[in-house]
Amino acid sequence: MAQATTPADDTSALTPDAVAAVETRIRPYVRCTPVIGLDRADFGLPAGPLILKLEQLQHSGSFKARGAFANLLLREIPAAGVAAASGGNHGAAVAYAAGVLGVPARIFVPEVSSAAKVRRIRGYGADLVVEGATYSDALAVSQRWAAGSGAMPVHAFNQAETVLGAGTLGLELGRQAPQADVVLAAVGGGGLLSGIATALAGTGTRVVGVEPEGAPTMTSALAAGGPADAPTGSVAVDSLAPRRVGALTFAVVSRLVDDVLLVGDDAILRAQQALWETLRVVAEPGGCTALAAVLSGRYRPGPGETVAVVVSGANTTAVNFGG
């Protein structure tokens, strides 16, 4: 029987209530990750409240576990199992969720995926295929395999369940830090950013995205008025560099997100090192890209403003930075 189709950018299913319903469904399978309250002076900045959401402590090492479980618990899974393409974190999350739920999974990653992420995927027992130079290449191979095998594709960002799953982070953060005036989160394909913006819609908390200058995917889309090809060169290429954002995530971001900022690779690496030196927190480059906007001055808080920053992932082999 043919399934009804909806426009790729239909956001009608993406509401705060829908995020809350998904949170109830996935709660037994995901961690409530902690927040830590700091003073921006801890990082050598002018004094002011700073909150870090330590989502790198989530199962599989990133926020992606939320969207993975949302997909596998809310959609009908065929006998062939699931297929996912990923720079690494989404693939690790889908592999982890599939292992927990007893679902066959085949994960496609590009050659730029870090060794840490590849090891995680293999360790969770999924079939791993390394194919192509970029995420987009791996995605194309994954889509062909899913079409031929009957497996259910689990998109890293342009899927309602993925966005709603990511949104549970925003809902959780809203309860943990209701005093936050603004939340900063990294942008790759836009799943995390659009999920947080959906969860916090109507609360008065602003949401700001941050992406690498070398992979300005959402910035390019906003300038073009829709998803558009963008460069994919960055130190965070294995987590924040799809060729283009999705129609769904673009529709949410363009409507609900206050701003999207760009930061350079040097700023990202300085933020990574600062997290380690100040807090002994390990994060991958993509995981501390949002913090880089604060530490570099690219985002300047207003007087008395409370800033919350999502540390979104830690699948890296770097642990001491020479410290």
N, C-alpha and C positions, 0 to 999 in steps of 0.2 A: 504494500500500500504506500503510495507516495505521501511524503510528509509535507505539511504546509511550510512555506518559507516566509521569512520576514526580512526586511531590509538589513543589510550588514551593519548599518549604523543605528539600528533601532535600540534606543536606550530605555524603552518603557518598562522593561523588567528590572532595571537597575535603580533601586530605591533604598533608602535607609531601612525600611521594614524588611525588604528582601535580604539585605545584609544581615540583619538580626536573625532572620529565619535560618540562613546558611550557618551563622555562628552556632546556633543551637544544634544543627545537624553535625557539624564537624568538631564540636568541642571535645568529645571523647578522644579525638585523634591528634589534636594539636596542643602545643604548650601556650599558656598565657605568659608571654615573655615579659621580663621586668622593665621598669623605667628607672632611671637614676637622675636625681635632681642635682644640678651643678650651678656654679657661677661661671659666667663666661670669662671671668678673670682667671679661672683655672687654666685657661688656654692662652693667657697673655692678652686678652681683649678687655675693653672697658667693661666694668662690672654690669651684670644683668643676669636674670634667670635663664637657664638653659636646661632643657630636659632631653635626655637621650632615650629612645625606645630601642632596647637591645634585642632586636629581632634576629640577629645573627645566632642567637641561642635556640632558635626554632629547630625542630626536627629537620634533618637533611642540611642544616647549616644556612638556611635562608627563609625569607617570608614565603617562598614559592610553595612550601608544603600546604599552605592554606588553600590555594587555588587547586592544587593537585587533588586533595581530598574532596573539595567541593565538586570537581568534575566526576570523580570516581563514585561518589556517594549519591549524586543527584541525577546522573545520566544512566541510561541503560547500556550496559557493557556487553558487547558481543562475545561469542566464544573465542574469537581471535585475540581478544584482549585490547590493549591500548597501544598507541604509537605517539611519540612526542619528539619534536625537534627542539634543540636547546643549545645555548652557549655553554651550558653546564648545570646551572642551578635548577632550572625548571626540570631538566632531565633527571637530576638527582632526586628532586621532590616527587616526580611521577614514579620513579623507580621505587622510592621508599614507600609511597602510598600503595602502590601495586603489591609490593611485598607484604605489607601489613594486611591487605584485604584479599590476598591470594589471587591476584589478577595477572595474567601474562602481560609483559611490557617489553616493547622494543624502543630503544632510545637512540636518536640520531644526533650526533654532535659534529661540529666542524673541526678542522685541524687546529684552530686557535684555542680550543678549550684547554683549560689548565689541567695539569696532571692531577691536582687535588680533586677536581670535579670528576674527572674520568674515573679515578679510583673509587669515589663514592658511588657512582652509578654501577660500576662492576660489583662493588661490595654489597649492594642491595639486591643483586641477583638478576637484574634486567639484562636482556640481550642488548649489547652496545654496538653501534655502527658508527665509525668515524668516517665522515664523507664530506668533501667540499672545503673550500677555503673560508667560507663565512657562514653565519647562521642561516642566511637566506638560501644558500646552497643545500645545507642540511635539511632545511624545511621542505624544499622541493622534492628531495629524495624521500623524505618521510611521507609526504602527501601521496606520492606515487605508490609507495609500499602499502599505505593504509587503504588506498583505493583498490589495490589488487588483492589484498589479504582479507579485507572486511574488518580490520581493526578500527577502533574508535580513535580518531585524532584528538589529542588534548593540546590545544593551542596554548602557547606560553603567555599570550596576553589578549588576543582578539577573540575572546569567548566569554559569554555572560557569566558562566560559572567561575571562570578564572578571576574575573573582575570582582565578583561578589565575594569569593574566597579571600582575595587580597584586602577587600574592604573590611573584613573582620578585624584586621590589624587596626584600622582607623577607629572602629567602634570600641575596641579594647583600649586604645590610647585615650579616646575621649573620656572613658570612665576613670582611667588612671591619672590623667592630667587635665581635668576640666578647665584649669586656669590657663591652658595654652591659648595664645592669641593666634598663632600661626604654626602650621606643620610643614616641614620641608622633607621631601622624599625624592629619591633618585628616579630618573626616567630612562627606560630602555624602550620597550614597546608601548609603555603607558599603562600597563595593567595595575601596578601598585598605585600609581598616582591617581588613576581614575577610580580605583576601588576606595581609596581613602577619601577622595572628594565626594564620592557617593555616600559613604557612611556619615560624613560630617556635614552634608548638605543641610542648610537651615539652622545650624548650631551657632553661626557667627564666627566660627574658627576658619581662618583663611588657610588655603592650601597652595603651596608653591612647589613647583618641580625644578629639579636641577639635573642637567645632563652635561657630558663632556663636550668641549669645543670640537673635538675630533669626531664626534658622533652626534650631531645636532638634530636628531631624528624628529622630535616633537617641535622644535623650533622651526625646522624646515617645513613641517606640515602646517603650522600656524601661519607662516608667511605665505604659503601657497594656497591656503584656504581648504586644505584636505591632505590626506596622506600623500607624501611625495618621497622619492628616493633621496637619501642623504648619505654623506660620507660615513664610513664605518671604521675610522682609524682612531684608536684611543688606548690608553693603558687599561681601560675597563672594557676592552672589545669583547671579552668573553661573557659579559653580563649586560652591557648597556649599548649594544651596537647592532640592532637589527637594521636592515636597509630602509625600512619604513614602518611607521606606526600603523595600527589597525584602524579601520573605519569606526569601529565601536569605541575604542579608547580615545580616538581623536574627538568624536562627538561629545564624550563626557568631559574631556579636558577643556575643550574650547568653550564649554558652557559653565563649568563649575570651578575651574582652577584659576587662581588669582594671577599667576605669572609663571613663566618658565625661564630659568636662568642658565647661563653657560659658565663652566669653570674649566680651566686648563689642566692638563695632566700633572704639571708640577704641583698645583694646588691640591689635587686629589692625593698624590703621594705624600705631601706634607700632612694632610689630614690623617692619612693612614698611620703615619709615624707618630703624630700627636696623640692619637687614640691609644697607641701602645705606650708611649712614654708617660702620659698623664694618668691613664686608667688601667694599663695592662689589658686593654681590650684589643683583640685581634679582629681585623676586618679586611676583606678583599677590597681592591680599589673601587669597584662599583658600590660596595656596601657603605663606603664613607664619602661618596660623592656629594651627598646632601650636606654633610658637615663641612665639606670643603668650601661651600658657598658662604658659610658663616665665618670660618677661620680666615678666609682670604679677603673678606670684606665685600665680596660680590653681593651678599645679602646683608643689609645694614638694618638691624632692629631699631624700631622707634623707641622713644623714651618710655621706660617701664615695661616694654613688651616682653612677654614670655614666649620664648621660641622652643618648639619641640622638633627634634630631628630624628629621623628613622635611620638606624644603622641596620642595613637590610640583609647583609650576608657576610659570611666569613670562610668561604671555601677557598683557602689559599694555603700555600706551603710556607709563607713568610710568617715567622713568629717572634723574631727578636729585633729585626731592623738594625742589627749591630749594637743594640743597647746593652 
